[in-house]
């Protein structure tokens, strides 16, 4: 089994390096954004409860919502600036997620390029005298040539799924922030 995996990597030839970069970037973005987009870092329960209940705002230090609240308290007469700041915070939450779309589209294309590259080598090894390939080498070469596409697809699927999940999470938080922002602005105007 282990040698089969090594053969798949060898079959991808030189294009295994950009595929490796794609997979490392994929793992980094998924882990980093998954951690950064946890509920306690965006909308801590104690801070949300205080805003909804109209109690004095406390808790949730260093969260997205606490930064929005702090900005609104520094600029109580400018609700448009607070709304713009909230939009900037939402854009910050999306950081890195568009790269997953690039990985999702690019990895299979890199893999396909590796497959075509390897197939050209396989077909160029056909004997000019007989016009027939060595059957064992030919089937092995074609099998290895397809490995680059497999690796590209293995990278693309988690990028597609992970990007979709993270994007939905950001959209959910953005909707919640919009509702809470109205409460924050109403509180500032009442002061």
C-alpha positions as CSV (number, residue, x, y, z in Angstrom):
1,X,0.0,0.0,0.0
2,X,2.8,2.4,1.0
3,X,4.6,1.8,-2.3
4,X,1.5,2.4,-4.3
5,X,1.2,5.9,-2.7
6,X,4.9,6.6,-3.5
7,X,4.2,5.5,-7.1
8,X,1.3,7.9,-7.3
9,X,3.5,10.7,-6.2
10,X,6.2,9.7,-8.7
11,X,3.6,9.6,-11.4
12,X,2.7,13.3,-10.8
13,X,6.4,14.0,-11.7
14,X,7.5,17.6,-11.3
15,X,3.9,18.9,-10.9
16,X,3.8,17.3,-7.5
17,X,5.4,20.4,-6.1
18,X,2.7,22.9,-7.1
19,X,0.1,20.3,-6.0
20,X,2.0,20.1,-2.6
21,X,1.8,23.9,-2.3
22,X,-1.9,23.8,-3.0
23,X,-2.4,21.1,-0.4
24,X,-0.3,23.0,2.3
25,X,-2.2,26.2,1.6
26,X,-5.5,24.3,1.8
27,X,-4.7,22.8,5.1
28,X,-3.4,26.1,6.5
29,X,-6.5,28.1,5.4
30,X,-9.0,25.5,6.6
31,X,-7.3,25.2,10.1
32,X,-6.6,29.0,10.5
33,X,-10.1,30.1,9.4
34,X,-11.8,27.3,11.2
35,X,-10.1,28.5,14.4
36,X,-10.6,32.2,13.7
37,X,-14.3,31.8,12.9
38,X,-15.2,30.1,16.1
39,X,-18.2,31.6,17.9
40,X,-16.3,32.9,20.9
41,X,-14.0,34.9,18.6
42,X,-16.8,36.5,16.7
43,X,-19.9,36.7,18.8
44,X,-19.3,35.7,22.4
45,X,-22.5,34.7,24.2
46,X,-22.0,37.1,27.2
47,X,-21.6,40.1,24.9
48,X,-24.5,39.2,22.7
49,X,-26.7,38.6,25.7
50,X,-25.8,42.0,27.1
51,X,-26.5,43.8,23.8
52,X,-29.9,42.0,23.3
53,X,-31.0,42.5,26.9
54,X,-29.9,46.2,26.9
55,X,-27.6,45.6,29.9
56,X,-24.3,47.4,30.3
57,X,-21.9,45.9,27.7
58,X,-19.2,43.7,29.2
59,X,-17.3,40.6,28.3
60,X,-16.2,39.2,24.9
61,X,-12.9,41.0,24.9
62,X,-10.9,40.7,21.6
63,X,-13.8,39.5,19.6
64,X,-15.2,41.0,16.4
65,X,-18.3,42.2,18.2
66,X,-16.3,43.8,20.9
67,X,-14.3,45.7,18.3
68,X,-17.5,46.9,16.7
69,X,-18.9,48.0,20.1
70,X,-15.7,49.8,21.0
71,X,-15.7,51.6,17.6
72,X,-19.3,52.6,18.1
73,X,-18.6,54.0,21.5
74,X,-15.7,56.0,20.2
75,X,-17.9,57.5,17.4
76,X,-21.4,57.6,18.9
77,X,-22.6,60.4,16.6
78,X,-21.6,58.6,13.4
79,X,-23.7,55.5,12.8
80,X,-22.5,55.3,9.1
81,X,-18.9,55.0,10.2
82,X,-19.9,52.2,12.6
83,X,-21.7,50.4,9.8
84,X,-18.7,50.8,7.6
85,X,-16.4,49.5,10.4
86,X,-18.7,46.4,10.8
87,X,-18.5,45.7,7.1
88,X,-14.7,45.9,7.3
89,X,-14.8,43.4,10.2
90,X,-16.9,41.0,8.0
91,X,-14.3,41.4,5.2
92,X,-11.6,40.5,7.7
93,X,-13.6,37.3,8.6
94,X,-13.5,36.3,4.9
95,X,-9.7,36.6,4.7
96,X,-8.2,33.6,3.0
97,X,-11.5,32.0,1.9
98,X,-11.3,33.2,-1.7
99,X,-8.0,31.3,-2.1
100,X,-9.9,28.1,-1.5
101,X,-11.8,28.8,-4.8
102,X,-8.4,29.2,-6.5
103,X,-7.2,25.9,-5.1
104,X,-10.5,24.3,-6.0
105,X,-10.2,25.4,-9.6
106,X,-6.4,25.2,-10.0
107,X,-5.5,21.8,-8.4
108,X,-7.4,19.7,-10.9
109,X,-6.0,21.7,-13.8
110,X,-2.5,21.2,-12.5
111,X,-3.2,17.5,-12.1
112,X,-4.6,17.3,-15.6
113,X,-1.5,19.0,-16.9
114,X,0.6,16.4,-15.1
115,X,-1.5,13.7,-16.7
116,X,-1.1,15.0,-20.2
117,X,2.6,15.6,-19.6
118,X,3.1,12.0,-18.5
119,X,1.0,10.6,-21.3
120,X,3.1,12.4,-23.8
121,X,6.2,10.7,-22.3
122,X,4.4,7.3,-22.3
123,X,3.4,7.6,-26.0
124,X,6.8,8.9,-27.0
125,X,8.4,5.8,-25.6
126,X,6.7,3.7,-28.3
127,X,9.2,1.9,-30.5
128,X,9.6,3.5,-33.9
129,X,10.5,0.2,-35.5
130,X,7.5,-1.9,-34.5
131,X,5.1,0.9,-33.6
132,X,4.1,-1.1,-30.6
133,X,4.7,-0.3,-27.0
134,X,5.9,-2.8,-24.4
135,X,2.5,-3.7,-22.9
136,X,3.7,-3.8,-19.3
137,X,5.5,-0.5,-19.4
138,X,2.7,1.1,-21.4
139,X,-0.1,0.2,-18.9
140,X,2.1,1.1,-16.0
141,X,2.9,4.4,-17.6
142,X,-0.7,5.3,-18.3
143,X,-1.7,4.3,-14.8
144,X,1.0,6.5,-13.3
145,X,0.0,9.4,-15.7
146,X,-3.5,9.5,-14.2
147,X,-2.1,9.9,-10.7
148,X,-1.6,13.6,-11.1
149,X,-5.3,14.1,-11.8
150,X,-6.2,12.0,-8.8
151,X,-4.0,14.1,-6.6
152,X,-5.5,17.3,-8.0
153,X,-9.0,16.0,-7.4
154,X,-8.2,14.9,-3.8
155,X,-7.0,18.5,-3.1
156,X,-10.0,20.1,-4.9
157,X,-12.8,18.3,-3.0
158,X,-11.8,19.5,0.5
159,X,-11.2,23.0,-0.9
160,X,-14.7,23.1,-2.3
161,X,-16.4,21.7,0.8
162,X,-14.3,23.6,3.3
163,X,-14.7,26.9,1.3
164,X,-18.5,26.4,1.2
165,X,-18.7,25.7,4.9
166,X,-16.5,28.7,5.9
167,X,-18.3,31.0,3.6
168,X,-21.7,30.0,5.0
169,X,-20.3,30.5,8.5
170,X,-19.2,34.1,7.6
171,X,-22.6,34.8,6.1
172,X,-24.4,33.6,9.2
173,X,-22.2,35.8,11.4
174,X,-22.7,38.8,9.1
175,X,-26.5,38.4,9.4
176,X,-26.2,38.2,13.2
177,X,-23.9,41.2,13.3
178,X,-26.4,43.2,11.2
179,X,-29.1,42.6,13.8
180,X,-26.9,43.3,16.7
181,X,-25.5,46.5,15.0
182,X,-29.0,47.9,15.0
183,X,-29.3,47.4,18.7
184,X,-25.9,49.0,19.3
185,X,-26.8,52.0,17.1
186,X,-30.1,52.4,18.9
187,X,-28.3,52.3,22.2
188,X,-25.9,55.0,21.1
189,X,-28.7,57.3,19.8
190,X,-30.5,56.9,23.1
191,X,-27.5,58.2,25.1
